[in-house]
Amino acid sequence: MYDVTDAASINSDYQELMAPWAYNGAAVTLFFIGFFGFFLNIFVIALMYKDVQLWTPMNIILFNLVCSDFSVSIIGNPLTLTSAISHRWLFGKSVCVAYGFFMSLLGIASITTLTVLSYERFCLISRPFTAQNRSKQGAGRAILFIWSYSFALTSPPLFGWGAYVNEAANISCSVNWESQTTNATSYIIFLFIFGLILPLAVIIYSYINIVLEMRKNSARVGRVNRAERRVTSMVALMIVAFMIAWTPYAIFALIEQFGPQELIGPGLAVLPALIAKSSICYNPIIYVGMNTQFRAAFWRVRHSNGIAGQLDSNNTNSREKDSRSTGKDVLECSLDFCHWTVRGPRVSISSVDRNAPGRSADDRSRERSGGNGTREGDRQVALRTLHNNPQLPISTVAVAESSTSDVHTSRDGSVRIVRQDSELSVIHDGKVLVIKSPIPPSDML
């Protein structure tokens, strides 16, 4: 448990530094932050656990950020919430120091992870052929660097350089921002330079070069890979969300250290701390909202495990009903695959399984007869992508010079996908389906 002697000695000197309603308001806010932070991050963790296709090098680094945010929700939030309800820190000096260290460690790990992601995007866009050699081992080394760097920045107070003390009306603990001794001030300067200024400099440098490289590529080839643009925008939004959450706290810390004493009261000091803690809720929303890999994985897991089975059954029945009533086939696309329901039977077109065998004539015959009550059949068709595999043979069609088009064919030639501007045409056994945007990027089919 915690140090009862420390708790008794500290609590005997405590007095309520805010009005009761302010403590209660902080407690309610912390409850919602902890609730949403826990369930949003555990959702992403469970999704990555269930779907191995998500374990790409970049997503492994993203997973590191998810684990950092999840740790805040299960380690830090309960202690702060309990203290806010009690109007004082309940757990003693030793736990206060441990809490301050771990929260600082996780915070620095988050911004360092975002810095690594920014630099990774810069390398991928500016040196795409070199970036293709990225591996899971490389992602593991990046994560090792992130935590080693974060530990180096946040461990000095454990050894006497700086200190971790109570803050935010005594409901939380962090670096001693108030002390203006040489020891405290020198550590705070060190922490700001290497924990904030340097990461921001790398992020700004990376994104300036990303923008310049994208403009150069757009001018040269007339288009920019939309998948890369979307992922780059996602990382940028994560950085903006992090900075919105942590900038008020950074300003508060600088004022506490270099401004007049007692300029910021205890009640006002709670606000930037609460805003900073809310950062654990933003990233999972951004992942799922902007990363089509996570959305595709959710639907894969949902369909394979029968999650929300009744709702899925209703949606499937609705799609089949729409297909029958309109006389059209239905195409559902995600990052890694397309499901094409041909009035009952489903054809799965996947860019992941590139070694899948071609379909035989008997298979095609069974699929054509699927509408007569036979069991729905799935098959994986290896698509050859013009951008990612230019050395592979691929069927092409004549298109207008002013349009942007790509053609993909299955190995056995039975399925052809033509992407032209904002339309996706699927040609299968003489049947043609045209679907307008939103459609998946060409290199993600």
Residue pairs with C-beta under 8 A, 6 or more apart in sequence:
2 91
2 92
2 94
2 95
3 92
3 93
3 94
3 95
4 92
5 92
6 92
6 93
6 94
6 95
7 90
7 91
7 92
9 93
10 89
10 92
10 93
10 96
10 166
11 88
11 89
11 90
14 88
14 89
14 170
16 23
16 87
16 88
17 169
17 170
17 266
17 267
18 26
18 87
18 169
18 266
18 267
18 270
19 267
20 87
22 169
22 267
22 270
23 84
23 85
23 87
23 169
23 171
24 84
24 85
26 84
26 169
26 171
26 270
26 274
27 81
27 84
27 85
29 274
30 77
30 80
30 81
30 84
30 274
30 277
31 81
33 73
33 77
33 274
33 277
33 278
33 280
33 281
34 73
34 77
34 78
34 81
36 281
37 69
37 70
37 72
37 73
37 77
37 280
37 281
38 70
38 73
38 74
38 77
40 281
40 284
40 285
41 66
41 67
41 69
41 70
41 73
41 280
41 283
41 284
42 70
43 284
44 63
44 66
44 284
44 287
44 288
44 294
45 63
45 66
45 67
45 70
47 54
47 294
47 297
47 298
47 301
48 54
48 55
48 59
48 63
48 66
48 297
50 297
50 301
50 305
51 297
51 300
51 301
53 293
53 297
53 300
53 336
53 352
54 293
54 294
54 297
55 136
56 293
57 134
57 135
57 136
57 138
57 139
58 117
58 120
58 134
58 139
58 231
59 293
60 136
60 139
60 140
60 143
61 113
61 116
61 117
61 120
61 139
61 142
61 143
62 117
62 287
64 109
64 113
64 143
64 146
65 110
65 113
65 114
65 238
65 283
66 283
66 284
66 287
68 106
68 109
68 110
68 113
69 106
69 110
69 279
69 280
69 283
69 284
70 280
71 102
71 106
72 103
72 106
72 277
72 280
73 280
75 99
75 102
76 99
76 102
76 103
76 106
76 277
77 277
79 91
79 95
79 99
80 171
80 172
80 277
82 90
83 89
83 90
83 91
83 170
83 171
83 172
84 171
87 171
88 170
88 171
89 96
89 166
89 170
89 171
89 172
89 173
91 99
96 164
96 165
96 166
96 173
97 157
97 158
97 164
97 173
99 164
99 172
99 173
100 157
100 164
100 165
100 173
100 174
100 175
101 154
101 155
101 157
101 158
101 164
103 172
103 173
103 174
104 153
104 154
104 164
104 174
104 175
105 150
105 151
105 154
106 150
107 246
107 276
108 149
108 150
108 153
108 154
108 195
109 146
109 147
109 150
110 242
110 279
111 195
111 196
111 199
111 242
111 246
112 146
112 149
112 150
112 199
113 146
114 199
114 203
114 235
114 238
114 239
114 242
115 199
115 202
115 203
116 142
116 145
116 146
117 235
117 238
118 202
118 203
118 206
118 207
118 235
118 239
119 202
119 206
120 131
120 134
120 142
121 206
121 210
121 231
121 232
121 235
122 205
122 206
122 207
122 209
122 210
122 213
123 130
123 131
124 131
124 134
124 228
125 210
125 213
125 214
125 217
125 228
125 232
126 209
126 210
126 213
153 190
153 191
153 194
153 195
154 191
156 162
156 187
156 190
157 163
157 164
157 175
157 176
157 187
160 183
161 183
161 186
161 187
162 175
162 176
162 183
162 184
162 187
162 188
162 191
163 175
163 176
163 179
163 184
164 173
164 174
164 175
164 176
165 173
165 174
165 175
165 176
166 172
166 173
167 173
167 174
167 177
167 269
167 273
168 174
168 266
168 269
168 270
168 273
168 274
169 266
169 267
169 269
169 270
170 266
171 270
172 273
174 273
175 187
175 188
175 191
175 253
176 184
177 188
177 252
177 253
177 256
177 257
178 256
178 257
178 261
179 185
180 257
184 257
185 257
188 253
188 257
192 250
192 254
196 250
203 239
207 236
210 232
214 224
214 229
214 232
217 224
218 224
222 404
223 404
225 387
225 441
225 443
226 441
227 441
227 443
227 444
230 290
230 292
230 441
231 291
233 290
234 286
234 287
234 290
234 291
237 286
237 290
238 282
238 283
238 286
241 279
241 282
241 283
241 286
242 279
242 282
245 275
245 276
245 278
245 279
245 282
246 276
246 279
248 271
248 272
248 275
248 276
249 272
249 273
249 275
249 276
251 272
252 264
252 269
252 272
252 273
255 263
255 264
256 263
256 264
256 269
287 294
288 294
288 295
288 298
292 334
292 335
292 440
292 444
293 335
293 336
295 334
295 335
296 334
296 335
296 336
296 337
299 334
301 307
302 308
302 312
303 312
306 312
319 330
319 332
319 341
320 330
320 341
320 343
320 344
322 330
323 329
323 330
323 341
323 343
324 343
328 433
329 340
329 341
329 342
329 343
329 426
329 431
329 433
330 340
330 341
331 338
331 339
331 340
331 341
331 424
331 426
331 433
331 435
332 338
332 339
332 340
332 341
333 339
333 424
333 439
333 440
333 445
334 440
335 440
335 444
336 350
336 351
336 352
336 444
337 348
337 349
337 350
337 351
337 352
338 348
338 349
338 417
338 426
338 440
338 445
339 346
339 347
339 348
339 349
340 346
340 347
340 348
340 349
340 426
340 428
340 433
341 347
342 367
342 370
342 371
342 428
342 431
343 371
344 370
344 371
344 376
345 367
345 370
345 371
345 374
345 376
345 377
346 376
346 377
346 378
347 367
347 378
347 379
347 381
347 415
347 428
348 378
348 379
348 380
348 381
349 381
349 383
349 410
349 415
349 417
349 426
349 445
350 356
350 380
350 381
350 382
350 383
351 383
351 385
351 444
351 445
353 380
353 382
354 382
354 383
355 382
356 379
356 380
356 381
356 382
356 411
357 411
358 382
358 410
358 411
358 412
358 414
359 379
359 381
359 410
359 412
359 414
363 377
363 379
364 414
364 429
366 374
366 377
367 377
367 379
368 429
370 376
370 377
381 410
381 411
381 412
381 414
381 415
382 410
382 411
383 408
383 409
383 410
383 417
383 445
384 392
384 393
384 394
384 408
384 409
384 411
385 408
385 442
385 443
385 445
386 394
386 406
386 407
386 408
386 442
387 406
387 442
387 443
388 443
394 407
394 408
394 409
395 407
395 409
395 413
395 416
396 407
397 405
397 407
397 418
399 405
399 420
403 420
403 421
404 420
404 421
405 418
405 419
405 420
405 421
406 418
406 419
406 442
407 416
407 417
407 418
407 419
408 416
408 417
408 418
408 419
408 442
408 445
409 415
409 416
409 417
410 416
414 428
414 429
415 426
415 427
415 428
416 426
416 427
416 428
417 424
417 425
417 426
417 427
417 445
418 424
418 425
418 427
419 425
419 439
419 442
419 445
422 436
422 437
422 439
423 434
423 435
423 436
423 437
423 439
424 434
424 435
424 436
424 439
424 440
425 432
425 433
425 434
426 432
426 433
426 435
427 433
